[in-house]
């Protein structure tokens, strides 16, 4: 994810950098460096950030850290589930596909 996408992700949830860092257990200084472009997150953190672009994953982390029951995992195949996804997640997927050469896109 780009620095702008990371900022947008955090802002989508209405969280400060400190709140987002505390919830995700990502160091606040690291998050700041990623958001400013001083450092690029490694692939594992990039995957985590992508997964957090889906609201239900953020809710799972909130439940897990609060000690509450975890919400059920919905089927990714259901059409209603697809409609619930954050617009940011669709945007990220579209941007990634657009950046690939047409020979690499699925037919």
GROMACS elastic network, one bead per residue, 0.5 to 0.9 nm:
[ bonds ]
;  ai    aj funct       b0    kb
    1     4     6  0.80330   500
    1     5     6  0.58231   500
    1     6     6  0.63855   500
    1    40     6  0.86658   500
    1    41     6  0.83405   500
    1    46     6  0.61395   500
    1    47     6  0.86947   500
    1    49     6  0.75432   500
    1    50     6  0.73683   500
    1    92     6  0.80627   500
    2     5     6  0.51011   500
    2     6     6  0.63121   500
    2     7     6  0.87225   500
    2    34     6  0.80792   500
    2    35     6  0.78540   500
    2    37     6  0.78882   500
    2    40     6  0.81785   500
    3     6     6  0.51783   500
    3     7     6  0.63023   500
    3     8     6  0.86437   500
    3    33     6  0.87520   500
    3    34     6  0.57885   500
    3    36     6  0.61475   500
    3    37     6  0.56405   500
    3    40     6  0.82546   500
    4     7     6  0.51418   500
    4     8     6  0.61061   500
    4     9     6  0.85499   500
    4    35     6  0.67059   500
    4    36     6  0.84318   500
    4    37     6  0.88245   500
    5     9     6  0.60135   500
    5    10     6  0.86587   500
    5    35     6  0.83988   500
    5    88     6  0.84372   500
    5    92     6  0.82395   500
    6     9     6  0.50591   500
    6    10     6  0.63443   500
    6    11     6  0.85864   500
    6    31     6  0.85689   500
    6    34     6  0.76543   500
    6    35     6  0.61594   500
    6    49     6  0.74435   500
    7    10     6  0.52757   500
    7    11     6  0.60806   500
    7    12     6  0.84630   500
    7    17     6  0.86726   500
    7    35     6  0.60228   500
    8    12     6  0.58222   500
    8    13     6  0.87289   500
    8    88     6  0.82824   500
    9    12     6  0.51419   500
    9    13     6  0.68752   500
    9    14     6  0.89954   500
    9    49     6  0.81801   500
    9    50     6  0.89800   500
    9    52     6  0.79648   500
    9    53     6  0.63029   500
    9    88     6  0.73830   500
   10    13     6  0.55414   500
   10    14     6  0.65672   500
   10    15     6  0.57100   500
   10    16     6  0.72079   500
   10    17     6  0.72855   500
   10    20     6  0.66332   500
   10    53     6  0.89636   500
   11    15     6  0.57845   500
   11    16     6  0.74149   500
   11    17     6  0.88753   500
   12    15     6  0.77382   500
   12    53     6  0.89283   500
   12    88     6  0.85641   500
   13    20     6  0.88238   500
   13    55     6  0.85585   500
   15    18     6  0.78750   500
   15    19     6  0.56982   500
   15    20     6  0.58452   500
   16    19     6  0.51342   500
   16    20     6  0.61719   500
   16    21     6  0.84549   500
   17    20     6  0.52151   500
   17    21     6  0.60022   500
   17    22     6  0.85034   500
   17    28     6  0.66328   500
   17    31     6  0.73122   500
   17    32     6  0.74648   500
   18    21     6  0.50960   500
   18    22     6  0.60357   500
   18    23     6  0.86023   500
   18    27     6  0.87827   500
   18    28     6  0.59690   500
   19    22     6  0.51270   500
   19    23     6  0.61551   500
   19    24     6  0.85811   500
   19    28     6  0.88675   500
   20    23     6  0.52312   500
   20    24     6  0.60662   500
   20    25     6  0.80578   500
   20    26     6  0.79552   500
   20    28     6  0.81724   500
   20    31     6  0.87988   500
   21    24     6  0.53202   500
   21    25     6  0.53944   500
   21    27     6  0.57782   500
   21    28     6  0.51443   500
   21    29     6  0.88096   500
   21    30     6  0.89147   500
   21    31     6  0.70173   500
   22    25     6  0.51079   500
   22    26     6  0.69486   500
   22    27     6  0.77445   500
   22    28     6  0.76857   500
   23    26     6  0.79623   500
   23    58     6  0.89485   500
   23    61     6  0.73791   500
   23    62     6  0.70116   500
   23    65     6  0.74950   500
   24    27     6  0.85939   500
   24    58     6  0.87021   500
   24    61     6  0.73818   500
   24    62     6  0.88199   500
   25    28     6  0.84279   500
   26    29     6  0.85481   500
   26    30     6  0.70251   500
   26    31     6  0.67297   500
   26    45     6  0.87934   500
   27    30     6  0.51544   500
   27    31     6  0.61954   500
   27    32     6  0.85829   500
   28    31     6  0.50394   500
   28    32     6  0.61260   500
   28    33     6  0.86664   500
   29    33     6  0.62420   500
   29    34     6  0.86776   500
   30    33     6  0.50634   500
   30    34     6  0.61960   500
   30    35     6  0.85637   500
   30    39     6  0.79815   500
   30    41     6  0.82698   500
   31    34     6  0.50951   500
   31    35     6  0.60950   500
   31    36     6  0.85624   500
   31    41     6  0.86552   500
   32    35     6  0.50820   500
   32    36     6  0.60734   500
   32    37     6  0.84558   500
   32    38     6  0.84542   500
   32    39     6  0.89852   500
   33    36     6  0.51650   500
   33    37     6  0.59725   500
   33    39     6  0.53602   500
   33    40     6  0.77842   500
   33    41     6  0.88439   500
   34    37     6  0.51247   500
   34    38     6  0.62564   500
   34    39     6  0.52347   500
   34    40     6  0.55609   500
   34    41     6  0.62966   500
   35    38     6  0.78196   500
   35    39     6  0.83685   500
   35    40     6  0.88030   500
   36    39     6  0.77553   500
   37    40     6  0.65401   500
   40    46     6  0.88725   500
   41    44     6  0.79926   500
   41    45     6  0.58920   500
   41    46     6  0.60822   500
   42    45     6  0.55231   500
   42    46     6  0.61615   500
   42    47     6  0.87720   500
   43    47     6  0.61827   500
   43    48     6  0.86540   500
   44    47     6  0.51772   500
   44    48     6  0.63338   500
   44    49     6  0.87598   500
   45    49     6  0.61125   500
   45    50     6  0.84965   500
   46    49     6  0.51522   500
   46    50     6  0.61854   500
   46    51     6  0.86785   500
   47    50     6  0.50176   500
   47    51     6  0.61831   500
   47    52     6  0.85868   500
   48    51     6  0.51248   500
   48    52     6  0.61980   500
   48    53     6  0.88384   500
   49    53     6  0.65400   500
   50    53     6  0.52431   500
   50    54     6  0.76590   500
   50    89     6  0.73855   500
   50    92     6  0.81968   500
   51    54     6  0.58057   500
   51    55     6  0.87115   500
   51    57     6  0.65496   500
   51    58     6  0.82921   500
   51    89     6  0.84888   500
   52    55     6  0.66506   500
   52    56     6  0.81175   500
   52    57     6  0.56052   500
   52    58     6  0.55031   500
   52    89     6  0.89648   500
   53    56     6  0.88117   500
   53    57     6  0.77836   500
   53    58     6  0.78306   500
   53    85     6  0.84427   500
   53    86     6  0.66511   500
   53    87     6  0.87440   500
   53    88     6  0.64364   500
   53    89     6  0.54872   500
   53    92     6  0.89405   500
   54    57     6  0.56360   500
   54    58     6  0.69243   500
   54    84     6  0.87280   500
   54    85     6  0.58940   500
   54    86     6  0.56955   500
   54    87     6  0.89451   500
   54    88     6  0.82019   500
   54    89     6  0.64498   500
   55    58     6  0.52138   500
   55    59     6  0.63204   500
   55    60     6  0.87700   500
   55    84     6  0.85284   500
   55    85     6  0.71165   500
   55    86     6  0.65542   500
   56    60     6  0.62451   500
   56    61     6  0.87949   500
   56    71     6  0.83118   500
   56    73     6  0.85047   500
   56    85     6  0.84407   500
   57    60     6  0.50180   500
   57    61     6  0.64327   500
   57    62     6  0.87212   500
   58    61     6  0.51433   500
   58    62     6  0.62706   500
   58    63     6  0.86921   500
   59    63     6  0.61402   500
   59    64     6  0.84796   500
   59    70     6  0.84253   500
   59    71     6  0.77775   500
   60    63     6  0.51095   500
   60    64     6  0.60082   500
   60    65     6  0.85815   500
   60    69     6  0.88745   500
   60    70     6  0.58874   500
   60    71     6  0.64014   500
   60    72     6  0.89706   500
   61    65     6  0.60744   500
   61    66     6  0.84447   500
   61    70     6  0.85152   500
   62    65     6  0.53443   500
   62    66     6  0.60869   500
   62    67     6  0.85852   500
   62    68     6  0.84266   500
   62    70     6  0.89016   500
   63    66     6  0.51518   500
   63    67     6  0.60702   500
   63    69     6  0.62312   500
   63    70     6  0.56567   500
   63    71     6  0.76866   500
   64    67     6  0.53146   500
   64    68     6  0.62791   500
   64    69     6  0.73030   500
   64    70     6  0.64542   500
   65    68     6  0.77439   500
   66    69     6  0.88065   500
   67    70     6  0.85912   500
   70    73     6  0.86249   500
   71    74     6  0.88689   500
   73    76     6  0.86926   500
   74    77     6  0.86607   500
   74    78     6  0.82198   500
   74    81     6  0.71573   500
   75    78     6  0.58398   500
   75    81     6  0.70569   500
   76    79     6  0.82494   500
   76    81     6  0.62709   500
   76    82     6  0.71245   500
   77    80     6  0.87807   500
   77    81     6  0.72702   500
   77    82     6  0.76503   500
   78    81     6  0.52007   500
   78    82     6  0.66081   500
   79    82     6  0.51495   500
   79    83     6  0.65570   500
   79    84     6  0.89955   500
   80    83     6  0.51870   500
   80    84     6  0.65953   500
   81    84     6  0.52284   500
   81    85     6  0.69324   500
   82    85     6  0.56136   500
   83    86     6  0.83671   500
   84    87     6  0.88516   500
   85    88     6  0.82637   500
   85    89     6  0.67749   500
   85    90     6  0.75553   500
   86    89     6  0.53792   500
   86    90     6  0.68967   500
   86    91     6  0.88571   500
   87    90     6  0.51686   500
   87    91     6  0.61694   500
   87    92     6  0.86862   500
   88    92     6  0.61401   500
   88    93     6  0.86185   500
   89    92     6  0.51604   500
   89    93     6  0.62593   500
   89    94     6  0.86110   500
   90    93     6  0.51556   500
   90    94     6  0.61155   500
   90    95     6  0.85777   500
   91    94     6  0.50918   500
   91    95     6  0.60946   500
   91    96     6  0.86276   500
   92    95     6  0.50939   500
   92    96     6  0.61839   500
   92    97     6  0.86688   500
   93    96     6  0.52344   500
   93    97     6  0.62956   500
   93    98     6  0.86206   500
   94    97     6  0.52084   500
   94    98     6  0.60708   500
   94    99     6  0.86515   500
   95    98     6  0.50747   500
   95    99     6  0.62416   500
   95   100     6  0.89912   500
   96    99     6  0.52703   500
   96   100     6  0.67665   500
   97   100     6  0.54481   500
   97   101     6  0.84049   500
   97   102     6  0.87776   500
   97   104     6  0.89400   500
   97   105     6  0.70415   500
   98   101     6  0.77521   500
   98   102     6  0.84446   500
   99   102     6  0.89867   500
  100   103     6  0.80032   500
  100   104     6  0.62770   500
  100   105     6  0.68945   500
  101   104     6  0.56116   500
  101   105     6  0.70482   500
  102   105     6  0.53213   500
  102   106     6  0.86264   500
  103   106     6  0.82255   500
  104   107     6  0.89385   500
